Amino acid sequence: MSRIGRRSWLTAVAFALALSATGCASGAGEATGAGYGTPSANSSADATSAPTPEALSPQGTGAPFEDLRTAASHMPMTAGALAAGIAEGAMINGDSASVAADLRSTLTARLTEHVYLSGIAVATAYETAPNSPQFQAAAAALDQNSVAVADAVGSIVPDQRDSFLDAWRAHIGDFVSYAVAAKAGNDEAKAKEVADLAAYTQSQGAFFEQIAGGVLPSEAVTASLNEHVATLAAAVDALAAGDDAAFDRLKTAGDHMAMSAEALAGGIVTATDTEGDPADDASALRARLTSQLVSHVYLAGVSVFVAYTSGADSAEFKAAAAALDENSADIAAGVGAVAPDQEMTFLEQWRSHISDFVDYVLAAAGGDEAGQRQQLDDLNAYRVSAGQFFSDLTGGALPAADVTEVLGHHAETLAGAIDSFSAALVDRRGTNLTHSPPWTGRAGRSGCTSGPPTPGLGAACSRKCSGGRLAATRPPSGPSTTQ
């Protein structure tokens, strides 16, 4: 199995993104080595005087689900580079770049992505139709993931790849049928699909026990897969019912896959005498980072999808954004572990850049190119100030230019996905799109609702509903994007 490549510039983002994983893991203190400083009082001025990077340009193809996969695809590489640097600097035991670590990280990324793409596909079917072009595109992205999961298994047991893929696709078909039955309130049909999925977990338990030479007991694999079925079914049920708990349940289902990947990787490595230990501390760090970073991108994508189908002021969007904001708080807590007095400063900055994305979402929906350009410029300013912040925080160990570069890549790929989602999911009516964008999804629902501001999002933008349209305006003052 080929090793995930390392890119030196990715180490710049490692500190910001990894600390949340190491901070909540057992023995997290091992990764908080000495040598990190506190941003100086002149951080804002330093960032202001730093050279302005080239203007950001959205990187999208018009295929929203594929573009979201692209935005997420560099996260395993980021996690690999991060784990290598942190493990070396903090003298964490193990080898994060071993073949065994590669397998665990790859399975973690693919299985986590499977859950989120499944959830997005179901949500797309509910918002449009199971035979709509939008659902077909979502299903195609999910199938690309299925092929990637099969490739990961096939890298260890090549002759079993195709049979695994057939069974994996069949269980996705069962979930699709379950989702249709859930939306129709057909309990009998749901029960049939649950029975089919139970049969699948039994057969896959036997499959993995066989390929692992008995090292992976079929009962253990079946139990893990049953948990996957239960957690994802719970998310589907909530989506079908219009329950705002769907997003938290989807996150729970995604989080479970990291544990499944750990168990599968351990058994396969033992059975095949693969080099490395997928359970050593460095490998575990890399896997945790992979899980969290892939989840971060997809939680952002889910929030964008919900904004375009239910409205940026809807209860559904607030629930989706709350799951994303939990991730923001986790990352900030990681910063606070090494610089307690900077935790809230970082969180305010991080949330403000998410708010810039929210305003970009609004502008894209209304065809407001000037508004989109303004938000990209704001994101450009953010990445400069964030680069300086982390350079100061680490005493120059993380060069500001490197942080700026990697944040630019994130902004461009996510903006590209937003553009593609906007084109696919937003109906545009009327002529005054720039100042009063219509906000009606293809399901025909208005996005104009009232409610408290979403944590970390609503405070940076105010929305006004009038005549079925949602206009976005910035308040006189909002969260600062400087230190």
C-alpha positions in Angstrom: 0.0 0.0 0.0 1.5 3.3 -1.0 2.3 5.7 1.7 0.4 9.0 2.0 2.8 11.6 0.7 4.2 14.3 2.9 4.2 17.9 1.9 6.3 20.3 3.9 3.8 23.1 3.7 1.1 21.0 5.3 3.0 21.1 8.5 1.9 24.7 8.9 -1.7 23.8 9.3 -0.9 20.8 11.5 -0.6 22.7 14.7 -4.0 24.3 14.3 -5.9 21.3 13.2 -4.2 18.5 15.2 -4.3 20.0 18.7 -8.1 19.4 19.0 -7.5 15.7 18.4 -4.5 15.4 20.7 -6.2 17.5 23.3 -9.2 15.2 23.8 -7.2 11.9 23.6 -5.7 10.1 26.5 -2.2 11.2 27.2 -2.8 14.4 25.2 -0.3 16.3 27.1 2.5 14.4 25.3 1.8 16.5 22.2 2.1 19.8 23.9 5.8 20.2 23.9 7.6 23.2 25.1 8.8 26.0 22.9 5.5 27.6 22.0 5.1 31.2 22.7 2.2 33.7 23.0 1.2 36.0 20.2 2.7 39.4 20.7 0.5 42.5 21.2 1.6 43.5 17.7 0.2 40.5 15.9 -2.5 42.5 14.2 -0.1 45.1 13.1 2.3 42.5 11.9 -0.4 40.8 9.9 -1.5 44.1 8.4 2.0 44.9 7.2 2.5 41.4 5.8 2.5 41.1 2.0 -1.0 40.5 0.6 -1.2 37.1 -1.1 -2.6 36.6 -4.5 -6.4 37.0 -4.7 -8.3 33.8 -4.0 -10.0 32.0 -6.9 -12.7 29.4 -6.3 -11.6 26.0 -7.5 -14.8 24.1 -8.6 -16.0 22.0 -11.5 -19.8 22.6 -11.3 -20.2 19.1 -9.8 -21.0 19.9 -6.1 -20.5 16.5 -4.5 -17.3 15.8 -6.4 -16.0 19.2 -5.4 -16.8 18.5 -1.8 -14.8 15.3 -2.0 -12.0 17.3 -3.5 -12.1 19.8 -0.6 -11.9 16.8 1.8 -9.3 14.8 -0.2 -6.2 16.6 1.1 -7.2 16.2 4.8 -5.6 12.7 5.1 -2.4 14.1 3.7 -2.6 17.0 6.2 -3.2 14.5 9.0 -0.2 12.4 7.9 2.2 15.4 7.8 0.8 16.7 11.1 1.2 13.3 12.8 4.8 12.9 11.6 5.8 16.4 12.8 4.0 16.2 16.2 5.2 12.7 16.9 8.8 13.6 16.2 8.7 16.9 18.2 6.8 15.4 21.1 8.7 12.1 21.1 5.5 10.1 20.7 6.1 6.4 20.4 5.5 4.6 17.1 5.7 5.3 13.4 2.9 7.4 11.9 4.2 6.7 8.3 4.3 2.9 8.5 2.3 0.8 6.1 0.0 -0.2 9.0 -0.6 3.4 9.9 -1.4 4.1 6.2 -4.0 1.4 6.2 -5.7 2.6 9.4 -5.7 6.2 8.2 -7.0 5.3 4.8 -9.8 3.2 6.2 -10.6 5.9 8.6 -10.9 8.5 5.9 -12.9 6.3 3.5 -15.3 5.0 6.1 -15.9 8.5 7.6 -16.5 9.9 4.2 -18.9 7.0 3.5 -21.2 8.1 6.3 -21.3 11.8 5.4 -21.8 11.1 1.7 -24.6 8.7 2.6 -26.3 11.3 4.7 -25.9 14.0 2.0 -27.3 11.6 -0.6 -30.4 10.8 1.6 -30.9 14.5 2.2 -30.7 15.2 -1.5 -33.2 12.6 -2.3 -35.6 14.1 0.3 -35.1 17.7 -1.0 -35.4 16.8 -4.7 -36.5 13.3 -5.6 -34.9 9.8 -5.6 -34.7 10.0 -9.4 -33.6 13.6 -9.6 -30.3 14.6 -11.3 -29.1 16.1 -8.0 -29.6 12.8 -6.2 -27.9 10.9 -9.1 -24.9 13.1 -8.7 -24.8 12.6 -4.9 -25.1 8.8 -5.4 -22.3 8.9 -8.0 -20.0 10.6 -5.4 -21.0 8.0 -2.8 -20.2 5.2 -5.3 -16.8 6.8 -5.9 -16.2 6.4 -2.2 -17.4 2.8 -2.4 -14.7 2.1 -5.0 -12.1 3.8 -2.8 -13.1 1.6 0.2 -12.9 -1.5 -2.0 -9.5 -0.4 -3.2 -8.3 -0.1 0.4 -9.4 -3.6 1.1 -8.0 -4.8 -2.2 -4.6 -3.4 -1.5 -4.3 -6.1 1.2 -6.3 -8.9 -0.4 -6.5 -8.2 -4.2 -8.5 -11.2 -5.1 -11.3 -10.2 -2.7 -11.7 -6.6 -3.9 -14.6 -7.2 -6.3 -16.6 -9.4 -4.1 -16.3 -6.9 -1.3 -17.4 -4.1 -3.6 -20.4 -6.0 -4.7 -21.5 -6.6 -1.1 -20.7 -3.0 0.0 -22.8 -1.6 -2.9 -25.6 -3.9 -1.9 -25.7 -2.6 1.6 -25.9 1.0 0.3 -28.8 -0.1 -1.8 -30.5 -1.4 1.4 -29.9 2.0 3.0 -31.4 3.8 0.1 -34.5 1.6 0.2 -34.6 2.2 4.0 -34.5 5.9 3.4 -37.4 5.7 0.9 -39.5 3.7 3.4 -38.7 6.0 6.3 -39.9 9.0 4.3 -43.1 7.2 3.4 -43.6 6.1 6.9 -43.7 2.5 5.8 -42.6 0.6 8.9 -43.0 -2.8 7.2 -40.6 -1.9 4.4 -38.2 -0.4 6.9 -38.2 -3.7 8.8 -37.4 -5.6 5.6 -34.4 -3.4 4.9 -33.2 -3.7 8.5 -33.4 -7.5 8.1 -31.4 -7.3 4.9 -28.8 -5.1 6.6 -28.5 -7.6 9.5 -27.8 -10.3 7.0 -25.2 -8.1 5.4 -23.4 -7.5 8.7 -23.4 -11.3 9.4 -21.9 -12.1 6.0 -19.3 -9.3 6.2 -18.3 -10.5 9.7 -17.5 -13.9 8.1 -15.8 -12.2 5.2 -13.3 -10.3 7.4 -12.7 -13.3 9.7 -11.8 -15.3 6.6 -9.4 -12.7 5.0 -7.8 -12.1 8.4 -7.2 -15.8 9.1 -9.4 -15.8 12.1 -7.7 -12.8 13.8 -10.8 -10.7 13.3 -13.7 -12.7 15.0 -16.8 -12.5 12.9 -18.8 -11.6 16.0 -16.7 -8.5 16.6 -16.9 -7.3 13.0 -20.7 -7.9 12.9 -21.2 -6.0 16.2 -19.2 -3.0 14.8 -21.2 -3.1 11.5 -24.5 -3.4 13.5 -23.5 -0.2 15.3 -22.8 1.5 11.9 -26.3 0.4 10.7 -28.0 1.6 13.9 -26.3 5.0 14.0 -26.7 5.8 10.3 -30.3 4.5 10.4 -31.0 6.9 13.3 -29.7 9.8 11.2 -31.8 8.7 8.3 -34.9 8.5 10.5 -34.3 12.0 11.8 -33.8 13.4 8.3 -37.0 11.7 7.1 -38.9 13.2 10.1 -37.4 16.7 9.6 -35.8 16.4 13.1 -33.0 18.8 13.7 -31.2 16.1 15.6 -30.3 14.5 12.3 -27.0 16.4 12.0 -25.8 15.5 15.5 -26.8 11.9 14.7 -24.9 12.0 11.4 -21.8 13.2 13.3 -22.2 10.3 15.8 -22.4 7.8 12.9 -19.3 9.3 11.3 -17.4 9.3 14.6 -18.1 5.6 15.0 -16.3 4.7 11.8 -12.9 5.6 13.3 -13.4 2.8 15.7 -14.4 0.4 13.0 -11.3 1.3 11.0 -9.1 0.7 14.0 -10.4 -2.8 14.5 -10.3 -3.7 10.8 -6.8 -2.4 10.3 -5.5 -4.2 13.4 -6.9 -7.6 12.2 -5.7 -7.2 8.6 -2.2 -6.1 9.6 -1.8 -9.0 12.0 -3.1 -11.5 9.5 -0.9 -10.3 6.6 2.2 -9.5 8.7 2.1 -5.9 7.4 4.9 -3.6 8.5 4.1 -1.4 11.4 1.7 -1.2 14.3 -1.7 0.5 13.5 -2.3 0.8 17.3 0.9 2.6 18.3 0.6 6.1 19.6 1.8 7.9 16.5 -0.5 5.8 14.2 -3.4 6.5 16.6 -2.7 10.2 16.5 -2.7 10.2 12.7 -6.0 8.3 12.6 -7.7 10.7 15.0 -6.6 13.7 13.0 -7.8 12.0 9.8 -11.2 11.4 11.3 -11.6 14.9 12.6 -10.3 16.8 9.6 -12.4 14.8 7.1 -15.4 15.3 9.4 -14.7 19.1 9.5 -14.9 19.4 5.7 -18.1 17.4 5.4 -19.8 19.2 8.3 -19.1 22.4 6.5 -20.5 20.9 3.3 -23.6 19.7 5.1 -24.2 23.2 6.5 -23.9 24.7 3.0 -26.3 22.1 1.6 -28.9 22.8 4.3 -28.5 26.6 3.8 -29.3 26.1 0.1 -32.3 23.8 0.7 -33.8 25.1 3.9 -32.5 28.6 4.2 -29.7 30.2 6.2 -32.1 31.3 9.0 -33.9 28.0 9.2 -33.9 25.7 12.3 -32.3 23.0 10.2 -29.4 25.2 9.3 -28.8 26.3 12.9 -28.7 22.6 13.8 -26.2 21.7 11.1 -24.1 24.8 11.9 -24.1 23.8 15.6 -22.4 20.5 14.7 -19.8 22.5 12.7 -19.3 24.9 15.6 -18.5 22.0 18.0 -15.6 21.3 15.7 -14.5 25.0 15.9 -14.6 24.8 19.7 -12.5 21.6 19.7 -9.8 23.3 17.6 -9.8 26.3 19.8 -9.5 24.1 22.9 -6.4 22.7 21.3 -4.9 26.1 20.9 -5.8 26.8 24.5 -3.9 23.8 25.7 -0.6 25.5 24.8 -1.7 29.1 25.1 -4.8 29.4 27.4 -5.0 33.2 27.1 -5.3 32.8 23.3 -8.1 30.3 23.1 -11.0 32.7 22.8 -9.0 35.0 20.4 -8.5 32.1 18.1 -12.1 30.9 18.4 -13.4 34.4 17.5 -11.1 34.5 14.5 -12.0 31.0 13.4 -15.8 31.7 13.7 -15.4 34.9 11.8 -13.9 33.1 8.9 -16.8 30.7 8.9 -19.1 33.7 8.9 -17.2 34.9 5.8 -18.1 31.6 4.2 -21.8 32.0 5.2 -21.9 35.4 3.5 -20.2 33.9 0.5 -23.0 31.3 0.5 -25.6 34.1 0.5 -23.9 36.0 -2.3 -23.5 32.9 -4.5 -27.2 32.2 -4.1 -28.1 35.6 -5.3 -25.6 35.7 -8.1 -23.9 38.6 -6.3 -20.4 38.4 -7.8 -19.3 41.6 -6.1 -20.4 40.1 -2.7 -18.6 36.9 -3.5 -15.4 38.8 -4.3 -15.7 40.8 -1.0 -16.0 37.6 1.0 -13.0 36.1 -0.7 -11.0 39.2 0.0 -12.1 38.9 3.7 -11.0 35.3 3.7 -7.7 36.4 2.2 -7.2 38.9 5.0 -8.1 36.2 7.5 -5.5 33.8 6.3 -2.8 36.5 6.5 -3.7 37.4 10.1 -4.1 33.7 11.0 -0.6 33.0 9.5 0.9 35.7 11.7 -1.1 34.5 14.7 0.4 30.9 14.5 3.8 32.2 13.7 3.8 34.3 16.9 2.2 31.5 18.9 5.0 29.0 17.9 7.8 31.4 18.1 8.3 31.2 14.3 8.3 27.4 14.2 5.3 27.7 11.9 6.1 30.2 9.1 3.3 32.6 8.5 3.6 32.2 4.8 3.0 28.4 5.0 -0.1 28.8 7.2 -1.4 31.4 4.7 -0.8 29.1 1.8 -2.7 26.1 3.2 -5.6 28.2 4.4 -5.8 29.6 0.9 -6.1 26.1 -0.6 -8.9 25.3 1.9 -10.8 28.5 1.0 -10.5 28.0 -2.7 -11.7 24.4 -2.8 -14.6 25.0 -0.3 -15.6 28.2 -2.2 -15.6 26.1 -5.4 -17.9 23.6 -3.8 -20.2 26.3 -2.6 -20.5 27.7 -6.1 -21.3 24.3 -7.4 -23.9 23.7 -4.8 -25.5 27.1 -5.5 -25.8 26.3 -9.2 -27.3 22.9 -8.5 -29.7 23.7 -5.7 -30.8 27.3 -5.8 -33.6 28.6 -8.0 -33.1 32.3 -9.0 -36.1 34.5 -9.7 -36.4 38.2 -10.1 -33.9 40.7 -11.3 -32.4 42.4 -8.2 -30.3 39.4 -7.2 -27.4 41.3 -5.6 -29.4 43.1 -3.0 -32.3 40.8 -2.4 -31.4 37.2 -3.4 -34.3 34.7 -3.6 -33.7 31.9 -1.3 -36.0 29.0 -2.3 -34.6 25.5 -2.8 -35.9 23.3 -5.5 -38.2 21.6 -3.0 -40.0 25.0 -3.0 -39.4 26.0 0.6 -38.7 29.6 1.6 -35.6 30.1 3.7 -37.1 33.0 5.7 -37.5 32.0 9.3 -36.8 33.6 12.6 -34.8 32.4 15.6 -31.8 33.0 17.7 -28.4 33.5 16.0 -26.5 30.4 15.3 -23.3 30.0 17.5 -20.4 31.4 15.7 -22.4 32.2 12.6 -25.4 34.4 13.2 -23.4 37.0 15.2 -21.5 37.9 12.1 -24.4 38.3 9.7 -28.0 39.6 10.0 -30.7 38.4 7.7 -33.9 40.1 6.7 -36.9 38.4 5.2 -39.3 40.2 2.9 -41.7 38.9 0.4 -40.3 35.4 0.4 -36.7 36.6 -0.1 -33.8 36.5 2.1 -31.5 39.6 2.1 -28.1 39.5 3.8 -26.6 42.5 5.4 -23.6 42.8 7.8 -24.2 44.5 11.1 -22.3 47.7 12.0 -19.8 45.7 14.0 -19.0 42.0 14.2 -16.3 39.6 15.4 -12.9 40.9 14.7 -10.7 39.1 12.2 -7.5 40.4 13.7 -5.6 39.7 16.8 
